[in-house]
């Protein structure tokens, strides 16, 4: 036994040195983890550019493994992406800065070779060794020591190759050297041809650079010849309060004979103390893949909840797979016990107004969704992102009182750490499982099967995370579907595929209120994207527009803003900062709409200086978000969720996010944090511009998303003038605020506006029976004429329409007379710095 322990210690030390690869322990129990994983990720990779098809012709896969030729290739990092590796190597200029992205478009026309050298010094007798790729974007071929292992296409699904017979194993350095070689194809050029298998690289917040690279980890995994392929802890809650954990195991037997295998499984609390539940069972395992199920009863389960509903309790399952007493493989899985169901929203008639239930219940309790579309990953060039950013950003979402993050279908499914942090912090995930930004998918069964399989692989990898509570099929897919009935049938088939592997609510697409969706049979009051204020800017003042929206759920609510001056200086050339130069337009600053939004909220375009304009755009975004969030929340329970668009931004743009690409919160973040208070005292109102001759009219509301009653409550309201001087205050005894409620308590009518010049302010406080302040809120309003302001706004809209009709919405040249020839100007020399129209005039 002492000899075996010494051997185990020797193998572990050899493995941890990252210069050898030893075999897994074959004797001890799973408390010491019998599987060995060697992470091949890191900075020791190298890369080389080749013309398409030339790398193989010129023999790159045949490079001698022990040679040093790849040492002079450019250095590279895995996980990462091609552009970031080239930028770090000095090949291209930073694509995020100025308009440099257009200078990097050539990168997409080449194939890129990545190489990695490593040593294996310990024998792997009676073992299976696999090279595991968690994700490569988009298509690649793989060789080890000149042996062609295979090909994979699809950015989101992992894949692996058995390399047991191709490893070079020796005690000495040269004969133990191995060479792993990956050829990345040029990325696809037409998204519709790879929809669902690659993230769309278009949209009005990105430029024409298709990201690609080895974007997730590469590992070498050693196990016995019978091994785990997949482990799913499928949980259910029984009527008597106990829970069942069905271990659904996929076990691969790589040998040619049937075996009887022994399993030892333990379940215990991961973030709370509990007894250890231990079970042992056996199963017959035939050659190939086997499905094995085993139920484990948890008598007093600690359920997983969102942070505002309870505690996010997590369990840890550890399973050893043994051939007799010999360990073959090991798996450790984190999961939570929770049940997710959906119900029909009140106020809407099934099959007349809506086609789907859109209220989410967790463990039988209504989960009102306070969310934002993620807008990630933190960088579209993933090589620029680190894991610490994920934890920071998800923590910021929780601190903004969000209980959900939506990953929508322009962006990829996220890395495991994203879901891990959501699990731990009690934030749910509403996910478009695979990115489907177009419905114009080839109607070919082979292609459709590939998409469905990609979706299944994505959901299988993430289904153990209790934070995942809703699956969606597409994102604005029906908006771009030439054949509505094909689009609907595709989405329904996708849902059937996904729900076969995860018992979660599924909805096919969002929005579902467009003409194409209704032609496909969806109803007029389905999920609504609240985007018309921005895209139809000038049609409505924002509070008038909000009052037109009554739907069961709002998956997108979008307002734009500009990052802080500090952040702008990181990606806008100094000579283009103010007044806005061309790089503003390149980074999607809609300079007309930004001015219009500012005027709507402030009665002024706020273009006096860079700081004034930037800060006003962020306050404008925040105020419109606040007013909209509160308007929607007052419709609870008819309306069951809101997702802002977006939370973050995956490159330094001037569009949707409330946190910029440098993880700096905009001023709008604080408005969202205020409006998303689970217990919220708020003011209902019909307009923001008031005459000095009329009383202010409003309603006092309290919304409570918590499952707790607040008794003996009082609400106070204070009106102040332009200079902050108190005009009037009132206190109301409103009594009990029930848990999970949204109620109007008082009508407000105050005649104080004759003393106000331009603006007035309203402050609210809610106190409980002990006098503790449990919610605070505030607003500002304008002195003006709502109807006259609307006329001016609509005239401005008509001017905007003419400009966009002439040049097109995506063409940012329309903001610059030097480029369009407006006002008699022309662009004659590269020394000119075109300045945006409408600033400093």
Residue pairs with C-beta under 8 A, 6 or more apart in sequence:
4 27
8 25
8 27
8 28
8 32
10 22
11 22
11 23
11 24
11 25
11 36
11 122
12 22
14 20
14 22
14 121
14 122
15 21
15 22
15 36
15 38
18 38
18 118
19 118
19 119
19 121
20 119
20 120
20 121
20 122
20 176
21 36
21 38
21 118
21 119
21 120
21 121
21 122
21 124
21 129
21 167
21 220
21 222
22 36
22 121
22 122
22 222
23 36
23 122
23 123
23 124
23 125
23 127
23 222
24 34
24 35
24 36
24 127
24 222
24 223
24 224
24 327
24 330
25 32
25 34
25 327
26 34
26 224
26 326
26 327
27 325
27 326
27 327
28 34
28 327
29 264
29 320
29 327
30 264
30 266
30 318
30 319
30 320
30 327
30 330
31 318
33 330
33 332
34 320
34 327
34 328
34 329
34 330
35 221
35 222
35 223
35 329
35 330
35 331
36 221
36 222
37 219
37 220
37 221
37 222
38 219
38 220
38 221
38 222
39 217
39 218
39 219
40 78
40 116
40 118
40 131
40 180
40 217
40 218
40 219
40 220
41 78
41 79
41 217
41 218
41 219
42 77
42 78
43 75
43 76
43 77
44 116
44 117
45 75
45 76
45 77
45 78
45 114
45 115
45 116
45 214
46 70
46 71
46 73
46 74
46 75
46 76
46 114
46 115
46 116
47 73
47 74
47 75
47 76
47 82
47 85
47 112
47 113
47 114
47 115
48 55
48 60
48 70
48 73
48 74
48 112
48 113
48 115
49 110
49 111
49 112
49 113
50 58
50 60
50 110
50 111
50 112
50 113
51 110
51 111
52 109
52 110
52 111
52 185
52 186
53 111
54 111
55 61
55 111
55 113
55 183
56 183
60 113
60 181
60 183
61 143
61 146
61 148
61 181
61 183
62 146
63 69
63 70
63 115
63 146
63 179
63 181
64 179
65 117
65 145
65 146
65 168
65 177
65 178
65 179
66 174
66 175
66 177
70 115
70 117
70 179
73 113
73 115
74 85
74 86
74 89
74 91
75 85
75 88
75 89
76 85
76 114
77 84
77 85
77 88
77 383
78 114
78 116
78 214
78 217
78 218
79 135
79 213
79 214
79 215
79 216
79 217
79 382
79 383
80 213
80 214
80 215
80 382
80 383
81 137
81 211
81 212
81 213
81 215
81 381
81 382
81 383
82 107
82 112
82 184
82 212
82 213
83 92
83 95
83 104
83 107
83 209
83 211
83 213
83 381
83 383
84 213
84 381
84 382
84 383
84 384
85 213
85 383
86 92
86 104
86 107
87 93
87 94
87 95
88 383
92 100
92 103
92 104
92 107
93 100
93 103
93 104
94 100
95 101
95 103
95 104
95 209
95 381
96 381
96 571
96 651
96 652
96 661
97 570
97 571
97 573
98 571
98 572
98 573
98 576
98 583
98 586
99 582
99 583
99 586
101 207
101 208
101 209
101 586
102 207
102 208
104 209
105 208
105 209
107 209
108 186
108 187
108 189
108 209
108 210
108 212
109 186
110 186
111 183
111 184
111 185
111 186
112 183
112 184
113 181
113 182
113 183
113 184
114 181
114 182
114 184
114 214
115 179
115 180
115 181
115 182
116 179
116 180
116 218
117 177
117 178
117 179
117 180
118 177
118 178
118 180
118 220
119 173
119 176
119 177
119 178
120 167
120 168
120 169
120 176
120 178
121 169
121 170
121 171
121 176
122 169
123 169
124 164
124 167
124 169
124 222
126 224
126 225
127 164
127 222
127 223
127 224
127 225
128 162
128 164
128 222
128 223
128 224
128 225
128 227
128 254
129 162
129 163
129 164
129 167
129 220
129 221
129 222
130 160
130 161
130 162
130 163
130 220
130 221
131 142
131 144
131 149
131 160
131 161
131 163
131 180
131 218
131 219
131 220
132 158
132 159
132 160
132 218
132 219
132 220
132 221
133 140
133 142
133 152
133 158
133 159
133 160
133 214
133 216
133 218
134 158
134 216
134 217
134 218
134 219
135 155
135 156
135 157
135 158
135 214
135 215
135 216
136 152
136 155
136 159
136 182
136 184
136 213
136 214
136 215
136 216
137 155
137 187
137 198
137 199
137 211
137 212
137 213
137 214
137 215
138 153
138 154
138 155
138 185
138 187
138 188
138 194
138 197
138 198
138 212
139 151
139 152
139 153
139 184
139 185
139 188
140 151
140 152
140 182
140 183
140 184
140 185
140 214
141 148
141 150
141 151
141 182
141 183
142 148
142 149
142 150
142 151
142 152
142 161
142 180
142 181
142 182
142 183
143 149
143 179
143 180
143 181
143 182
144 161
144 163
144 166
144 167
144 178
144 179
144 180
144 181
145 166
145 167
145 168
145 178
145 179
146 179
147 166
149 161
149 163
149 166
150 159
150 161
152 159
153 197
153 450
154 197
154 198
154 450
154 454
154 457
155 197
155 198
155 199
155 215
155 412
156 197
156 412
156 413
156 434
156 454
156 457
156 458
157 453
157 454
157 457
157 458
158 216
158 457
158 461
160 221
162 254
163 220
167 178
168 175
168 176
168 177
168 178
169 176
170 176
180 218
182 214
184 212
184 213
184 214
186 212
187 198
187 201
187 210
187 211
187 212
188 194
188 198
188 210
189 210
191 198
191 200
191 201
191 202
191 437
191 438
192 438
192 440
192 441
192 442
193 442
195 435
195 436
195 437
195 438
195 440
195 441
195 451
196 434
196 435
196 436
196 441
196 451
196 454
196 455
197 434
197 450
197 451
197 454
198 210
198 435
199 211
199 410
199 411
199 412
199 435
200 410
200 435
200 437
200 438
201 208
201 209
201 210
201 211
202 208
202 437
203 410
203 437
204 588
204 655
204 809
204 810
205 588
205 649
205 651
205 653
205 655
205 656
206 380
206 650
206 651
206 653
207 586
211 380
211 381
211 382
213 382
213 383
215 382
216 415
223 328
223 329
223 330
224 321
224 323
224 326
224 327
224 328
224 329
225 253
225 254
225 255
225 328
226 251
226 252
226 253
226 254
226 255
226 259
226 261
226 285
226 321
226 323
226 328
226 329
227 251
227 252
227 254
227 321
227 328
227 329
228 249
228 250
228 251
228 252
228 319
228 321
228 329
228 330
228 331
229 250
229 251
229 252
229 289
230 248
230 249
230 250
230 460
231 247
231 248
231 249
231 250
231 317
231 319
231 331
231 333
231 464
232 247
232 248
232 249
232 460
232 463
232 464
233 245
233 246
233 247
233 248
233 315
233 317
233 333
233 335
233 464
234 245
234 246
234 247
234 248
234 503
235 243
235 244
235 245
235 246
235 335
235 336
235 337
235 338
235 339
236 243
236 244
236 246
236 339
237 243
237 301
237 303
237 337
237 338
237 339
237 363
238 244
241 300
241 301
242 297
242 298
242 299
242 300
242 301
243 297
243 298
243 301
243 303
243 337
244 295
244 296
244 297
244 298
245 267
245 295
245 296
245 297
245 298
245 315
245 317
245 335
245 337
246 293
246 294
246 295
246 296
247 265
247 292
247 293
247 294
247 295
247 296
247 317
247 319
248 291
248 292
248 293
249 263
249 291
249 292
249 293
249 294
249 319
250 289
250 290
250 291
250 292
251 261
251 283
251 285
251 289
251 290
251 292
251 321
252 288
252 289
252 290
253 259
253 285
253 286
253 287
253 288
253 290
254 287
255 287
256 287
257 287
258 284
258 285
258 286
258 287
259 284
259 285
259 323
260 282
260 283
260 284
260 285
261 282
261 283
261 284
261 285
261 321
261 322
261 323
261 328
262 280
262 281
262 282
262 321
262 322
262 323
262 324
263 280
263 281
263 282
263 283
263 292
263 294
263 319
263 320
263 321
263 322
264 278
264 279
264 280
264 319
264 320
264 322
265 278
265 279
265 280
265 281
265 294
265 296
265 317
265 318
265 319
265 320
266 276
266 277
266 278
266 279
266 317
266 318
266 319
267 276
267 277
267 296
267 298
267 315
267 316
267 317
268 274
268 275
268 276
268 277
268 315
268 316
269 302
269 313
269 314
269 315
269 316
270 314
270 315
270 316
270 334
271 312
271 313
271 314
271 424
272 302
272 311
272 313
272 314
274 302
274 315
277 296
277 298
279 294
279 296
281 294
283 290
283 292
285 292
298 337
301 337
302 311
302 313
302 315
302 337
303 310
303 313
303 336
303 337
303 338
303 363
304 312
304 313
304 314
304 336
304 337
304 338
304 423
304 426
304 466
305 311
305 312
305 313
305 338
305 362
305 363
305 426
306 312
306 362
306 367
306 403
306 404
306 426
306 427
306 428
307 398
307 403
307 425
307 426
307 427
308 401
308 403
308 426
308 678
308 705
308 706
309 362
309 365
309 367
309 403
309 426
309 706
309 707
310 426
311 426
312 336
312 423
312 424
312 425
312 426
312 466
313 336
313 337
314 334
314 335
314 336
314 423
314 424
314 466
315 334
315 335
315 336
315 337
316 332
316 333
316 334
317 331
317 332
317 333
317 334
317 335
318 330
318 331
318 332
318 333
319 330
319 331
319 332
319 333
320 327
320 329
320 330
321 327
321 328
321 329
321 330
321 331
322 328
333 464
334 420
334 423
334 464
334 465
335 464
335 465
335 466
336 423
336 465
336 466
336 467
337 466
338 362
338 363
338 466
339 362
339 363
339 364
340 360
340 361
340 362
340 469
340 470
340 503
340 504
340 505
341 360
341 361
341 364
341 505
342 356
342 357
342 358
342 359
342 360
342 361
342 505
343 357
343 359
343 361
344 350
344 354
344 357
344 358
344 359
345 354
345 357
345 358
345 359
345 552
345 553
345 637
345 638
345 639
345 640
346 637
346 638
347 552
347 638
348 354
348 525
348 552
348 638
351 523
352 523
353 523
353 524
353 525
354 523
354 525
354 526
354 552
355 512
355 521
355 522
355 523
355 526
356 507
356 526
357 505
358 507
358 527
358 552
358 553
358 640
358 641
359 366
359 552
359 637
359 640
360 366
360 367
360 369
360 428
360 469
360 470
360 505
360 640
360 641
361 367
362 428
362 469
365 707
365 740
366 637
366 640
366 740
367 403
367 404
367 428
367 469
368 633
368 636
368 637
368 640
368 641
368 705
368 740
369 403
369 404
369 428
369 430
369 553
369 640
369 641
369 642
369 643
370 401
370 402
370 403
370 404
370 629
370 641
370 642
370 676
370 678
370 705
371 402
371 403
371 404
371 405
371 406
371 430
371 641
371 642
371 643
371 644
372 397
372 402
372 405
372 406
372 643
372 644
372 645
372 646
372 647
372 658
372 672
373 405
373 406
373 407
373 408
373 555
373 556
373 643
373 644
373 645
373 646
373 647
374 405
374 406
374 407
374 408
374 411
374 414
374 646
374 647
374 648
375 411
375 645
375 646
375 647
375 648
375 649
375 650
375 656
375 657
376 393
376 407
376 411
376 414
376 418
376 647
376 648
376 650
377 385
377 411
377 412
377 414
377 415
377 650
378 384
378 385
378 389
378 390
378 393
378 648
378 650
378 661
378 663
379 385
379 650
379 651
379 661
380 650
380 651
381 651
387 417
389 663
390 415
390 417
390 418
390 421
391 417
391 421
392 663
393 647
393 648
393 659
393 663
394 405
394 418
394 421
394 422
394 425
394 427
395 421
395 425
396 659
396 663
396 665
396 669
397 405
397 427
397 647
398 425
398 426
398 427
399 673
400 658
400 669
400 672
400 673
400 676
401 672
401 673
401 676
401 677
401 678
402 427
402 647
402 676
403 426
403 427
403 428
403 678
403 705
404 427
404 428
404 429
404 430
404 469
404 641
404 643
405 422
405 427
405 428
405 429
405 430
405 647
406 429
406 430
406 431
406 555
406 643
407 413
407 414
407 429
407 430
407 431
407 432
408 432
408 472
408 475
408 510
408 555
408 556
408 643
408 645
409 432
409 434
409 435
409 436
409 437
409 472
409 474
409 475
409 476
409 477
410 435
410 437
410 475
411 435
411 650
412 435
413 431
413 433
413 434
413 458
413 462
416 461
416 462
419 429
419 462
419 465
419 467
419 468
420 465
422 428
422 429
422 465
422 467
423 465
423 466
423 467
427 467
428 467
428 468
428 469
428 470
429 465
429 467
429 468
429 469
429 470
430 469
430 470
430 472
430 641
430 643
431 462
431 468
431 470
431 471
431 472
432 472
432 473
432 474
432 475
433 455
433 458
433 459
433 471
433 472
433 473
433 494
433 498
434 451
434 454
434 455
434 458
435 475
436 473
436 474
436 475
436 477
436 509
437 475
437 476
437 477
437 480
438 477
438 480
438 481
439 474
439 477
439 478
439 479
439 480
439 481
439 482
439 483
439 486
439 487
439 490
440 480
440 481
440 482
441 447
441 448
441 451
441 490
443 483
443 486
448 490
448 493
451 494
452 493
452 494
452 497
455 494
455 497
455 498
456 497
456 498
456 500
456 501
459 471
459 498
459 501
459 502
460 501
460 502
462 468
463 501
463 502
463 504
468 502
468 504
469 504
469 505
470 504
470 505
470 506
470 507
471 495
471 498
471 499
471 502
471 504
471 505
471 506
471 507
472 506
472 507
472 508
472 509
472 510
473 491
473 494
473 495
473 498
473 506
473 507
473 508
473 509
474 491
474 508
474 509
474 510
475 509
475 510
476 509
476 510
476 511
476 529
477 487
477 491
477 509
478 484
478 487
478 488
478 509
478 512
478 514
478 516
478 517
478 520
478 522
479 511
479 514
479 516
479 517
481 487
481 516
481 520
484 516
484 517
484 519
484 520
485 520
485 521
487 509
487 516
487 520
488 508
488 520
488 521
488 522
491 508
491 509
492 508
494 508
495 506
495 508
498 506
499 506
507 527
509 517
510 527
510 529
510 555
510 556
511 517
511 526
511 527
511 528
511 529
511 555
511 556
512 522
512 523
512 526
512 527
513 522
513 524
513 525
513 526
513 527
513 528
513 551
517 526
518 524
525 550
525 551
525 552
526 551
526 552
527 551
527 552
527 553
527 554
527 555
528 549
528 551
528 553
528 554
528 555
529 554
529 555
529 556
529 557
529 558
529 645
530 549
530 554
530 556
530 557
530 558
530 628
531 556
531 557
531 558
531 645
532 539
532 540
532 545
533 539
533 540
533 542
533 545
533 559
533 624
534 558
534 559
534 560
534 593
536 797
537 592
537 593
537 596
537 597
537 797
537 800
538 596
538 793
538 794
538 795
538 796
538 797
538 798
538 800
539 545
539 793
539 794
539 797
540 548
540 790
540 793
541 600
541 687
541 688
541 689
541 786
541 789
541 790
541 793
542 600
542 601
542 624
542 627
542 628
543 627
543 685
543 686
543 687
543 688
544 687
544 786
544 790
546 627
546 628
546 631
547 631
547 686
549 631
549 632
550 635
550 638
550 639
551 639
552 638
552 639
552 640
553 639
553 640
553 641
553 642
554 632
554 639
554 641
554 642
554 643
555 641
555 643
556 643
556 644
556 645
557 625
557 628
557 629
557 632
557 642
557 643
557 644
557 645
558 644
558 645
558 646
558 656
559 597
559 620
559 621
559 624
559 625
559 656
559 668
560 590
560 593
560 594
560 597
560 617
560 621
560 654
560 655
560 656
561 594
561 617
561 618
561 620
561 621
561 654
561 658
561 666
561 668
562 568
562 589
562 594
562 613
562 614
562 617
562 618
562 654
563 614
563 652
563 654
563 660
563 661
563 662
563 664
563 666
564 614
564 618
564 660
564 664
564 666
565 610
565 611
565 614
566 664
567 652
567 660
567 661
567 662
567 664
568 577
568 610
568 614
569 577
570 652
570 662
571 583
571 587
571 652
571 661
572 581
572 583
572 584
572 587
573 581
573 583
575 581
575 833
576 582
576 583
576 584
576 833
577 610
578 609
578 610
578 839
579 835
579 836
579 839
579 840
580 589
580 591
580 815
580 835
580 836
580 839
581 833
581 834
581 835
581 836
582 812
582 816
582 819
582 834
584 591
584 654
584 812
584 815
584 836
585 591
585 812
585 813
585 815
585 816
585 836
586 812
587 651
587 652
587 653
587 654
588 653
588 654
588 655
588 812
589 654
589 655
589 812
590 654
591 815
591 836
591 837
591 838
591 839
592 800
592 803
592 815
592 838
593 800
594 613
594 617
594 654
595 605
595 607
595 838
596 605
596 793
596 796
596 800
597 617
597 620
597 621
597 624
598 604
598 605
598 606
598 607
598 613
598 616
598 617
598 620
599 605
599 793
599 796
600 620
600 624
600 793
601 616
601 619
601 620
601 623
601 624
601 688
602 616
602 619
602 620
602 782
603 689
603 758
603 782
603 784
603 789
604 616
605 838
606 612
606 613
606 615
606 616
606 617
607 613
607 838
607 839
607 840
613 839
615 667
618 666
618 667
618 668
619 667
619 668
619 671
621 658
621 666
621 668
621 671
622 658
622 666
622 667
622 668
622 669
622 670
622 671
622 672
623 671
625 644
625 658
625 668
625 671
625 672
625 675
626 671
626 672
626 674
626 675
628 642
629 642
629 644
629 672
629 675
629 676
630 675
630 680
630 682
630 683
630 684
630 701
630 703
631 684
632 639
632 642
633 639
633 642
633 675
633 680
633 682
633 703
633 742
634 682
634 684
634 701
634 703
634 742
634 744
635 742
636 703
636 705
636 741
636 742
637 742
644 658
644 672
645 656
646 655
646 656
646 657
646 658
647 657
647 658
647 659
648 657
648 659
648 660
648 661
648 663
649 655
649 656
649 657
649 659
649 660
649 661
650 661
651 661
652 660
652 661
652 662
653 661
657 666
658 665
658 666
658 668
658 669
658 672
659 665
659 666
659 669
660 666
674 776
674 777
674 778
675 682
677 775
677 777
678 704
678 705
678 706
679 702
679 703
679 704
679 705
679 706
679 710
679 737
679 766
679 774
679 775
680 702
680 703
680 704
680 775
680 777
681 700
681 701
681 702
681 715
681 764
681 765
681 766
681 775
681 776
681 777
682 701
682 702
682 703
682 764
682 777
683 698
683 699
683 700
683 701
683 717
683 748
683 762
683 764
683 777
683 779
684 698
684 699
684 700
684 701
684 744
685 696
685 697
685 698
685 699
685 781
686 697
687 786
688 781
688 782
688 786
689 781
689 782
689 783
689 784
689 785
689 786
689 789
690 696
690 753
690 760
690 781
690 782
690 783
690 784
691 753
691 783
691 784
691 785
692 753
692 754
692 756
692 783
693 753
693 754
694 753
695 749
695 750
695 751
695 753
696 719
696 748
696 749
696 750
696 751
696 752
696 753
696 760
696 762
696 781
697 747
697 748
697 749
698 747
698 748
698 762
699 744
699 746
699 747
699 748
700 715
700 717
700 732
700 734
700 744
700 745
700 746
700 747
700 748
700 764
701 742
701 743
701 744
701 745
702 713
702 715
702 734
702 737
702 741
702 742
702 743
702 745
702 766
702 775
703 741
703 742
704 710
704 737
704 738
704 739
704 740
704 741
704 742
705 740
706 739
706 740
707 739
707 740
708 739
709 736
709 737
709 738
709 739
710 736
710 737
710 766
710 768
710 769
710 774
711 735
711 736
711 768
711 769
712 735
712 736
712 768
712 769
713 733
713 734
713 735
713 736
713 737
713 766
713 767
713 768
713 769
713 774
714 731
714 732
714 733
714 734
714 766
714 767
715 731
715 732
715 734
715 745
715 746
715 764
715 765
715 766
715 767
716 729
716 730
716 731
716 732
716 764
716 765
716 767
717 729
717 730
717 731
717 732
717 748
717 762
717 763
717 764
718 726
718 728
718 729
718 762
718 763
718 764
719 726
719 727
719 728
719 729
719 750
719 752
719 760
719 761
719 762
720 726
720 727
720 760
720 761
720 762
720 763
721 727
721 755
721 756
721 757
721 760
721 761
722 756
722 757
722 758
722 759
722 760
724 761
727 752
727 755
727 756
727 760
728 750
728 752
730 748
730 750
732 745
732 746
734 745
734 746
737 743
737 766
752 760
753 760
753 783
756 783
757 783
758 782
758 783
759 780
759 781
759 782
759 783
760 780
760 781
760 783
761 778
761 779
761 780
761 781
762 778
762 779
762 780
762 781
763 776
763 777
763 778
764 775
764 776
764 777
764 778
765 773
765 775
765 776
766 773
766 774
766 775
766 776
767 773
767 774
768 774
803 814
804 814
806 814
807 813
807 814
807 820
808 814
813 819
813 820
814 820
815 836
815 837
815 838
816 834
816 835
816 836
816 837
817 823
817 825
817 834
817 837
818 825
818 826
818 827
818 832
818 834
818 835
819 827
819 834
822 837
823 837
827 834
